[in-house]
């Protein structure tokens, strides 16, 4: 997908965009006026019938309790997602040259996702944006990167407004 001319092009330096939810992730590579989708993956929630999903909780004295889980274990799904994220990121780093990176993820997933980044990718990480952006189009993500990356310019005041400001008077509406 071509980056529109009214957005910064960031040519010459490939920029990795990682967009993640709790169980899914997409990877985009931006550079040379183009954003392209590299990969995406999703971890399926295990479906258990009435008595399947057996679990055990153990302590110092052995098994404390056991039974069946009627709800899928969230932590196990997240750990499986992080494992898949590490594998996909390693494959992307081996295949592509990456100069910078940005992560879009919900607040509760930020720590998990940062732990999945390699040390070299962690150093190139420029931006972490909190929120659920999984279904956002790539150009909206690119716009968000540039909004958060560039400092906002202060609107210059006119000479008359500046004089009023220094005298302590309120400028006219």
Secondary structure as UniProt FT lines:
FT   TURN            5..6
FT   TURN            11..12
FT   STRAND          15..20
FT   STRAND          24..31
FT   TURN            32..33
FT   STRAND          34..42
FT   TURN            50..51
FT   STRAND          54..59
FT   TURN            60..61
FT   STRAND          62..68
FT   HELIX           74..95
FT   STRAND          100..105
FT   HELIX           107..109
FT   HELIX           110..116
FT   HELIX           119..124
FT   STRAND          125..130
FT   TURN            134..135
FT   HELIX           138..149
FT   HELIX           159..167
//
